[in-house]
Amino acid sequence: MHTSSEGYKTGAQAYVSGRPSYPPEALNWLRDSVGIGPGRTVLELGAGTGKFVPLLRQCGGTLLAVEPIDAMRAQLTAKFPEIKALAGSAEAIPLPDASVDAVVCAQAFHWFAHAAALQEIRRVLSPGGVLGLIWNGRAETVPWVADLSAITDIWEGHTPRYVTGEWRRVFPAPGFEFIEERHARNAHVGPAEQVIVKRTLSVSFIAALPQQQQDHVEDQVRALIARTPELSKGGEVSFPYQTSMFTYRKI
C-alpha cells in the first residue's frame, strides 16, 4: 500500500480536480440495486476526498465515511463537514457489528480485495446488507486514450488496479452472494489541462514518483495532447470512460 499512501498524500488536490464524476445510471444503481435511501445507513469505504459523496447524498439516508489517508480525509471533511468521516481501513472499520445497511466502494476496492477486508465488511453489514463496488474505467478503445495509458502504465509496478481484474479473484466469497453487474458510458468534459493532465498526475503511482519523473510524464502527456487534433484545438475535450457497477448481498 506504499504507492497508494504516498501517491495520494501528495496528490490529493490533483485527485479532486482531475477525476471524473459519475453518470446518471450510477444513481439508479445506488437506489434500486444497493438499496440506499431514506432511513438507511450507508458507509463509503475508502472514501478519499469525497468525490462520490454528492451522489450518495442524493439518495438520502445516513452517510458515514472511512478513509485511512489523512490528506484525503481532510479534503472530505472540509467539503462535507456534516458527514462523519472516520480514520480506519477495510481491515479495521471503526464501527459496531451489523451497524450499516450498505457498504459502497468507489474507485477503491482493488486496494483491499482480499478475504480479511471482506470479512470485516460483512461484520459491519446488517443482515441482508449490500456491498456495492463501482469504478470509472478508461475507454481504451479510443486511440488517444490507449496512447495515454501507454505513457502511464509503464510506471504502475505492482500497484493494484481495477483494470487488471485481479480484484475479482476474491469472489465468490464466503457470506456474500452476487446480485448483478451493470455498465454505463461516462465522460469527463472540461479543459485538457484538467481532464487529461491533472487526471494523469492524480494516478497514485504517478503522484508517488520523484518530481523529475513526474515532470517527464507530464511532458509526454502534453506532447500527446499537442499532436492529437481533437485535443489540441483548445476549449473543452471529452475523456471517455465506462462506469462499471457490481452488487453483492450479505447472506
N, C-alpha and C positions, 0 to 999 in steps of 0.2 A: 504493500500500500504506500511505499515511499513516494513513488512517482505521483500518485493521486494527491497525497497530502501536500507535498512541496509545490506541485504544479498549481493546485487550487488555492493554496495560501497566497502565492504570488499573482495568480491570475483571476482573483475573484471579481474585480471590476470589469475585466475584459469578458468574463463569463456573462455578466448581467447584460451587457450591450451586444455581445456577439452571438448569443444563442437565439434560435427561433422560438416562437410561441407554438401553440397547438391548434389544429383545425377544429371546426365545429363538431366533427364526429367524435372527438375526444370527450366533449361534454356529454354527448349522448351516451357514450360508453360508461362514463362515471356514474351517470344516473340510473341507467337500466341494466347494466351488467355488474358493476361494482356495488351498486345499490346505495350510493351516497345521497343524502337528502336531509330535510328537517328531522330532528330527533335522533339522528345517527351521529356517531363519533368516528372520525377518520384520522389516522396517523399517516403523515407523509414521512417516510423513512429515507434518509439521505436527501433531505430537503434542499440542500445547497443554499443558494441566495434567495430562494422563494420564487423561482421562475414559474413553477406550476401552481403556486398558491392562488392567483386570481381565478383560475379555472375551478379549483376546489371550492372557493368561496361562493361561486355562482350556484353551486349545488345546495348550499345550506348545510345545516348541521354544525357540529363542534369540530374544530380543526386543531390538531396537535402536530408538532414537527420535531423530528430528531435529526441532528446534524453534528458529526464529530469534529469538523474543521472550524475553528473559531472564526477565521476571517470570513468564511461563507455565512456562518450563523449570525455574525454581526450585521451583515448586509440584510439578512432576512428580518431580524428584529427591528432594524432601523426603518425598514419599509412597512412592516406589518407588526407594530408594537402590541396589537391586541391578541396576537397568536402566541400561545405558549410554546416556545422553542427551547428544546432541551438538548444538553450535551449528552451524547451517547453514541452507540454504534449498533449495527444489526445484530451483533453477538451479545450485546448488553443494552437492551432497551429499558430505560428507567421508568417503566410503567407496570402496574399490577397485572396479574393474570386476568385474562378474559375482559379486558378493560376497553377495547375498541371494536367497532363493528367492521372496520375495513382498514387495511394497510395498503398504501399506494407507494410505488417506487417509480419516479420519473427520471429517466436517464441515469439510473443508479444501480439497478440490481446486479449488473455484471460485475460490480466491485465486490459483492459479497454473496455470490451464487454458490453457496456450499451448505452442507447439511446443518451445521451449527446455527447459522443465521435463520434458516427455515424453521428450525425447532423453536427458536426464540420468537420469531414472527407468529408461529402457531400458538405459542404460550399467551401472547397478549391479545390474540383474536378471541372474540366471544364465540360460542357455539354457532356454527354456520356462517361465521365471518368470512370475509372475502379478501384475497390478495390480488391487487391489480398492478400489472407491470406495463410500462409504456416507454417507448423510445421514438425519437425523431432520427431516422437514418438517412444518410445522403443518398440521393437518387443518382447512382453512379452510371446509369445508362446514358446520361448526358455527358458528352465527351469532355467538356471543360471541368465538370465535377470529378470525373475519373482522373484527369490530369492533376487536379488539386490533391486528391488522395495520394497519388503517386509521390507528390512532393513531401507530404507529411508522414506517410506510413513507414518510411524507412527509419523513422525515429521512434517507433512505438515500442520496440523491445518486447518485453513480456507483459506490457500493460494490458489488463483485462479490457475488452471492448465488446459492445453488443454485436458488431458486425461479424465477429468470428463465430458466433453461435455457441461458444463454449458454455455460456450460462445455461443452455438447455440441458446439459448433462446432469444437472441436479434433479431433474424431473424424469419420470414420475417420482414424487416424494411422499414418504410416509405421512399420513394425516392430511393430505390435500388431494382434491380431485380437480381435474382440468374441466373448465367450463367452456371457454371459447377463445378464438383468436380473431382479431379484426385488423384491417389495414385501411389507410386513407391517405390521399395525396395531401401534401402540405408545401408551403413555400415561405421563405423568409425574404421579404421585399424591403429594400432600402438601398442606401448608397453602398457601392462595392467596399468602401472603407470599413463599413460596419458589418455587413453580412458575409463578407469573404475574409478580409484582413483580420478584423477583430475576432471573428469566428475561429480562424485558424490559430491565432495566438491564445485563445481560450482553451484549446485542447490540452489536457493535463500533461501529456508527455512533451508537448512543445513548450508550455509555460515553465516546465521544470528544467529546460535546457539552459546552459550558460548563455549570457546575453549575446555573445558573439555568434553563437549558433542560432539563436532566435532571430538575430538580425539577418543571417543568411537565409533562413526560411522565409522571412518576411520579404526579402529581396526577390526570391523565386516566385512568391505569390504575386507580388506586384508586376513582375515580368509576365506572368500568365495573364493577368488582367489586361496588360497593355497589348498583348498580341491576340487577344480574343475579341473580335468585333462587337459581340453582344454585351461585353463587359466594359470595353474601353470608351464607349460613346458618351459616358457621363450620365448623370441622372440616376434613377433607381434601377436596380437589377433584381432578378428573382432567382434565389438559390433554392432549387427543388429538393424536397425531402419526401420520404414515405414514413408516415407515422404508424407504428405497429403496437397493438394493444393485446394483452393476454390476461385472462381471468382464471383464478383458481379459488376453490372453496375449502375451508377447513371442515374436515369430517371426523 
